[in-house]
Amino acid sequence: MLKTTKLMAMAALAPLVLSFAQPSMANDPATENDRGATNVAPANSDERADAQDIVKEAKQVVANMKKDPNAASLLKQAKGVFIVPDYAKAAFIVGGKGGSGVLVAHTGNGWSDPAFYDIGAISLGAQAGAEAGQIAMILMTDKALNSFKGNNNFSLNAQAGLTIVNYSGRTQASAGKGDVVVWANTSGALVDASFNVTDIKWDTEQNRAYYGEQEVSASEILEGEEKNPMADPLREEFPG
């Protein structure tokens, strides 16, 4: 009987013994760090690398545009330029989908760092058979630039109250009168085509990755408040 009572007492004390043997979770610095780390999104190096690839390709697009003196002149007058370095081939079929690009704004202190956007669709009307490739939308007015600053999932077209002009060296004079001048590396393919860009969306993931996993807004980037030194070659490619 005494033995049984003693065993019962030891069983009752076991949880207390275990509680003293177990390290305190509340005061463990490593545990506190782990707990805090769960509230911070880890850096996505793949996303950052993808974003930088787009920036490098955008630099090449600007270099190609500058080879045409008339296009270079438009860049000097522009409020901003939205560059889609590699639009998918199917995108030039009516209603096609796909594409990522960067917007760089002309500020009082030069050009801003890039803001990342995705495109849902580009429609070229009768020009369904045009070649795909590099596209740039030269934003000639504050109205066109403000579409990017203040909206998400918006369009660049007549329904948005914007005048869209397709660029060619022969029509440079009239091109300068549009809110948006569309340039492509396929010579002449966009002349007289009906042009619509729809479903332009702010790319939250790429903007966070490129600017250090923080919440950033279009206005902060385009007004020069956010910087990434890796974007310097792109900014420097633009005319002063």
C-alpha positions in Angstrom: 0.0 0.0 0.0 2.8 2.4 0.9 4.5 1.5 -2.3 1.4 2.3 -4.3 0.9 5.6 -2.5 4.5 6.6 -3.3 4.1 5.8 -6.9 1.0 7.9 -7.1 2.8 10.8 -5.6 5.7 10.5 -8.0 3.2 10.5 -10.9 1.6 13.7 -9.6 5.0 15.4 -9.4 6.2 14.3 -12.9 4.6 17.3 -14.8 6.3 19.7 -12.4 9.6 18.0 -12.9 9.2 18.1 -16.6 8.3 21.8 -16.5 11.5 22.7 -14.8 13.6 20.5 -17.1 12.1 22.1 -20.2 13.8 25.4 -21.3 11.6 28.5 -21.0 10.2 29.4 -24.4 9.2 32.9 -23.3 12.7 34.0 -22.4 14.6 32.2 -25.2 16.2 34.8 -27.5 16.3 32.4 -30.3 12.7 31.7 -30.0 11.8 35.4 -29.9 13.9 35.9 -33.0 12.2 33.0 -34.8 8.8 34.4 -33.7 9.6 37.8 -35.1 11.0 36.4 -38.3 7.6 34.9 -39.2 6.2 38.4 -39.5 8.8 39.4 -42.2 8.6 38.1 -45.7 11.9 36.5 -46.7 13.8 38.2 -49.6 12.9 36.6 -52.9 16.2 36.6 -54.8 14.6 35.0 -57.9 12.0 37.8 -58.1 14.7 40.4 -57.6 16.8 38.9 -60.4 13.8 38.7 -62.7 13.1 42.4 -62.1 16.7 43.4 -62.8 16.6 41.4 -66.1 13.7 43.5 -67.2 15.6 46.7 -66.2 18.6 45.6 -68.3 16.4 44.8 -71.3 14.6 48.1 -70.9 18.0 49.9 -71.2 18.6 48.2 -74.5 15.2 49.4 -75.8 16.0 53.0 -74.9 19.4 52.6 -76.7 17.6 51.3 -79.8 15.1 54.2 -79.7 17.9 56.8 -79.6 19.3 55.5 -82.9 16.4 57.4 -84.5 16.9 61.1 -84.0 13.2 61.8 -84.1 12.5 59.2 -81.4 15.3 60.6 -79.4 13.7 64.0 -79.6 10.5 62.7 -78.3 12.3 61.1 -75.3 13.6 64.5 -74.4 10.1 65.9 -74.4 8.4 63.0 -72.6 6.9 63.0 -69.2 7.7 59.3 -68.9 8.3 56.1 -70.9 6.6 52.8 -70.3 8.8 50.0 -71.7 7.8 46.4 -72.4 11.1 44.8 -73.5 9.8 41.5 -74.7 6.1 41.3 -75.4 4.9 37.8 -76.2 4.5 36.9 -79.9 0.8 36.0 -79.4 0.2 39.5 -78.0 0.2 41.0 -81.4 -2.9 38.9 -82.3 -6.1 40.7 -81.5 -6.7 40.4 -77.7 -3.4 38.7 -77.0 -2.1 38.4 -73.5 1.2 38.7 -71.6 4.0 41.1 -70.9 5.9 42.9 -68.1 7.4 46.3 -68.2 8.8 49.3 -66.4 7.8 52.9 -66.2 10.5 55.6 -65.9 9.3 59.2 -65.2 11.1 62.4 -66.2 11.4 64.4 -63.0 12.9 67.8 -62.2 16.2 66.0 -61.2 16.5 63.7 -64.2 14.8 60.3 -64.6 13.3 58.2 -61.9 14.1 54.6 -61.0 11.8 52.1 -62.7 8.3 51.1 -61.5 7.1 47.6 -62.5 3.8 46.9 -64.2 2.2 44.0 -65.9 0.1 44.2 -69.1 -3.0 42.1 -69.7 -3.5 42.7 -73.4 -2.5 44.7 -76.4 -4.8 44.9 -79.3 -3.7 46.2 -82.7 -6.9 45.9 -84.7 -6.2 45.1 -88.3 -2.5 44.6 -87.7 -2.9 41.1 -86.2 0.0 39.7 -88.1 2.6 42.3 -86.9 5.9 41.0 -85.4 6.3 41.0 -81.7 9.2 42.4 -79.8 10.2 45.6 -78.0 7.4 48.2 -77.3 7.7 51.6 -75.7 4.9 53.9 -74.8 6.2 57.5 -74.7 4.0 59.5 -72.3 3.9 63.1 -73.7 1.4 64.6 -71.2 0.9 64.7 -67.4 -2.5 63.1 -68.0 -0.9 60.0 -69.4 1.7 59.8 -66.7 -0.9 60.3 -64.0 -2.8 57.2 -65.2 0.1 55.1 -63.9 0.5 57.1 -60.6 -3.1 56.9 -59.5 -4.7 53.8 -61.0 -4.4 50.0 -61.0 -5.9 47.8 -63.6 -6.3 50.6 -66.0 -6.0 51.1 -69.8 -4.3 53.4 -72.3 -6.8 54.0 -75.0 -9.4 56.5 -76.3 -12.0 55.2 -73.8 -9.6 56.5 -71.0 -9.6 59.9 -72.6 -6.1 59.6 -74.1 -5.0 60.2 -77.6 -2.8 57.3 -78.8 -0.5 57.9 -81.8 1.6 55.2 -83.5 5.2 56.3 -84.1 7.1 56.3 -87.3 9.9 58.5 -88.4 7.7 59.9 -91.2 5.0 61.0 -88.9 7.1 62.3 -86.0 5.5 65.8 -86.2 1.9 64.5 -85.7 3.2 61.9 -83.2 4.2 64.7 -80.8 0.6 65.8 -80.5 -0.6 62.6 -78.8 -0.9 61.8 -75.1 0.9 58.5 -75.8 3.2 57.8 -78.7 3.7 54.0 -79.3 7.1 52.9 -80.6 8.0 49.4 -81.7 11.2 47.9 -83.0 9.2 46.4 -85.9 9.6 49.2 -88.5 6.3 50.5 -89.8 4.3 47.6 -88.2 2.2 49.9 -86.0 1.6 52.8 -88.5 -2.2 53.5 -88.8 -3.0 50.5 -86.5 -5.8 50.9 -83.9 -4.0 50.5 -80.6 -5.3 49.6 -77.2 -3.5 48.6 -74.0 -5.7 47.2 -71.3 -5.4 45.6 -67.9 -2.2 47.4 -66.8 -1.6 46.4 -63.3 0.9 47.4 -60.6 3.3 44.5 -59.9 3.4 44.4 -56.1 5.9 41.5 -55.9 8.5 42.9 -58.3 8.4 46.4 -56.8 8.8 45.0 -53.3 11.7 42.8 -54.4 13.5 45.5 -56.3 13.2 48.1 -53.5 14.1 45.8 -50.5 10.9 43.9 -49.7 9.1 47.1 -48.5 5.8 48.6 -49.4 6.3 51.2 -52.1 3.9 53.3 -54.1 4.1 54.4 -57.7 4.3 58.0 -56.7 7.3 57.3 -54.4 9.2 55.7 -57.2 8.3 58.0 -60.0 8.9 61.1 -58.0 12.4 59.9 -57.1 11.9 59.0 -53.4 12.9 55.3 -53.9 16.3 54.3 -55.3 18.1 51.2 -56.4 21.7 51.7 -57.6 21.3 48.8 -60.0 18.9 51.0 -62.0 21.5 53.7 -62.7 22.5 52.4 -66.2 18.9 52.5 -67.3 18.4 56.1 -66.0 21.6 57.2 -67.6 20.6 55.8 -71.0 17.8 58.5 -71.2 18.6 61.9 -72.8 18.9 64.7 -70.3 
